[in-house]
Amino acid sequence: MLNEDLVIEIYEPQTGSVGSGYLISEDTVLTARHIVEGALPDDGPLAPPPLENWKERLEGLARDRPHCRIRQLRRGGQADFVDAVVVWWSPQFDVALLVVTETTRKRHILLDGPASRSSPTWADVTGTDPVEVTAVGFPDSDVDGRVRESRQIKGFVTPLSGVKSDRWVVQIEGGARLARPGGCSVWAGMSGAALFADGLFIGIIESDKAPGHPEGRELWALPARAFADDPHLVAWVRLRSNAWLRSSADPGDTQRMLRQIVDANQRLPVLDDTSTSKIAQALAALQHARDDRTVTRRAVGRVLAMMLSKGVLHDDLYFEMWRAVFYSLRELRTALTEAYTELVVTGPEPVRAAVDAMLTTVRGYLGRHEASFERHAAEVTGTWMQVQDSWPGLPRASLELLAVRETLDALIYPLNQYAENGETDASRFTPPGLNRRNPLAPSSSYLRLPVGDAASGTPLVSMTVLATALESEPPSLCMAALEEIAQRAEQGDLPASRALLDLMSHQDDVLRTRAKSMLPRLPSEAAEARHVPLLIAAYDDPGDWACEFDRDLDFQLRQWMIDIWIREGWRTQVCVAALRLLTPWKAEPGVSAVFTRAVNDGWV
């Protein structure tokens, strides 16, 4: 959410340009490119240096690049300026990134506060209804003598305005402002300010749409979707921070995730029917909540404080200790029970219904899986990891845990709109890596679990439904569909087997790798002509996924995962299976070359 400690004032001395910016990681500031045009180096944007060479590279930047001067917004006074240089900018869009190069004590004054170690979560506005937005900058209209005062604006983005130019049109609320002589904008200096909606970063203020307009109440902004996932920008931001992720929710549609969960479980159940019913009731209550939020805000504050104190589970499944999972969920169940008991008497209905849905979901999960795990743990011996890895219920419990996390996140998010600023941040409850561009990121640990073992065993749904679910949200629905398809394929179902083979060309790393791991279990007649290039590629490099999968893992951990797959016979199984499935095309030139290589490699 918008944090005053991260608001930055920018002065570019080469041209005298003044603007605004926002600190998005430990020492990187996002702003509009036209503000720092005079400080753009001739040799183009820089690639981020290795982290171990950061200090030396920082000294080189400070010595060789034109400086900008930036300072933090400070309550009650003026902060000191520090030096920064432009390291990245977009040639297509009006956006640039500065890195602080100051090495004196002033740098630590700016950057070492607790707020500076946070980072906004970026999002897109995908609906068509107006969305309330806010931004803080330093416009010319608020210059008083030598002091350029801050100005927070509030207004609305109307998503269907500015569509052809791919810009947000921000309608500013408030009284009319006097136009400046010569048609100059009263908002000059506001450019570069970060635009927020529902606590999520959605863009950068670029310009005044009509500088000479007598009221001056409309600004244009560059949507975050235009630049936020640029690989070079992401590399710079993540060089010193693990932040900068796309939100799993969109601003202006706080019930979207709840609708998706209810719809998903009606098509392909992951949660039990009681939990799904409670979530639907909470969705209806939130949609019809009264606008009088005083009582609701107090109740929400208590609930959110409780959720934060209990530390809702969000680690990667591979690193979970399942006894700790159940212990944490029991604590959460107790806290939710206490909150619900109070809310039954005091209300209000939206909060009561949301807490009831959380409680039902957590209680149902514990009832289905905790006793099973404890019985298993009492009957087997070994290390804690050996005990939990040999638990037959692990695949299904892992899949359902993803769904529980999604549900808690989806129920917290709409409540967050009632909370006072600073009480909580809904993104706290979102598993790391969960975003719409890569919706299966939290389920990466499924690569270590037997394919199909998490299938529900419910009456069969059509392949059409399963294929649609593979491209849908939430992530648990995608994984549930994949498990059902894999189970059918292992039983010899040809449509399911071919669907898995098709997935070897899918853009998502987890789906692609999961499909490849099923090759040894597919019937020999499963492949069709369209699968031949995919099978050849699988034979040529059966471990290629390891270079693509989970790019955020450090090198040693990624190498450790690769070694496990090699040690467990991954390469042998995939190569042999690919050759078996390619056999009907053995006489074709491209395929015959593969079999020739296989003879030399010792596979046949």
Number of C-alpha atoms within 10 A of each C-alpha: 20 22 17 14 18 27 25 27 28 27 21 21 15 13 12 10 17 24 26 30 32 30 27 25 25 23 22 26 26 26 29 28 24 19 26 29 16 17 21 20 16 7 6 13 18 14 12 19 15 9 10 8 10 14 13 10 16 17 13 12 19 18 11 10 16 19 25 25 18 26 23 23 22 16 9 6 8 13 16 15 18 23 21 27 28 27 23 23 25 18 11 8 15 22 26 26 26 26 24 24 23 20 14 10 9 15 18 12 13 25 20 12 13 8 14 18 17 19 23 25 19 26 27 20 22 12 14 12 14 17 18 18 23 21 22 27 31 28 22 21 20 16 13 9 6 6 10 18 16 21 16 12 17 17 20 19 26 19 19 15 15 14 11 7 8 15 23 27 22 29 20 19 12 10 9 11 14 14 18 17 9 8 12 15 24 24 25 20 26 32 28 35 28 33 28 24 25 23 23 25 28 27 28 29 29 28 21 23 16 16 21 17 18 15 14 22 21 20 23 21 27 25 23 22 16 17 20 20 16 11 10 19 24 17 15 22 24 19 18 15 17 14 20 20 22 26 22 24 25 22 24 21 16 22 21 17 23 24 15 16 25 21 16 22 20 14 13 21 19 26 23 15 15 13 24 24 16 21 27 20 17 25 26 15 18 20 13 11 15 12 8 8 15 10 12 22 19 14 23 25 18 13 22 19 12 15 18 14 11 14 14 20 21 16 14 16 18 16 9 15 13 21 15 11 16 18 13 15 21 16 14 23 19 13 17 23 18 11 20 22 14 13 19 14 9 13 16 20 18 24 28 25 25 26 27 23 26 29 23 21 26 22 19 17 21 18 11 14 16 19 12 15 20 14 11 16 18 9 8 13 10 10 9 12 12 12 17 21 16 13 17 15 18 20 22 19 20 21 23 22 21 23 23 22 21 23 26 23 23 28 26 27 25 25 24 21 17 19 21 12 13 9 14 17 17 23 21 15 21 24 20 16 22 20 19 19 14 15 20 22 21 23 22 19 15 20 16 14 17 16 22 22 17 26 21 17 9 9 7 11 12 8 15 8 12 24 16 11 22 20 13 17 18 26 26 31 28 23 24 25 27 27 25 24 26 28 22 19 24 19 13 17 16 18 14 24 27 19 20 26 25 17 22 23 17 14 10 17 20 27 23 19 23 24 23 24 19 22 26 19 16 25 18 18 15 20 23 14 10 11 17 19 14 18 25 20 14 22 23 16 12 22 18 13 17 17 11 12 17 15 10 10 10 9 10 9 10 16 13 11 14 17 13 12 15 15 10 10 10 17 17 15 17 23 21 17 23 25 23 19 22 26 16 16 15 16 12 10 9 13 20 15 14 18 20 11 15 17 11 10 9 7 12 11
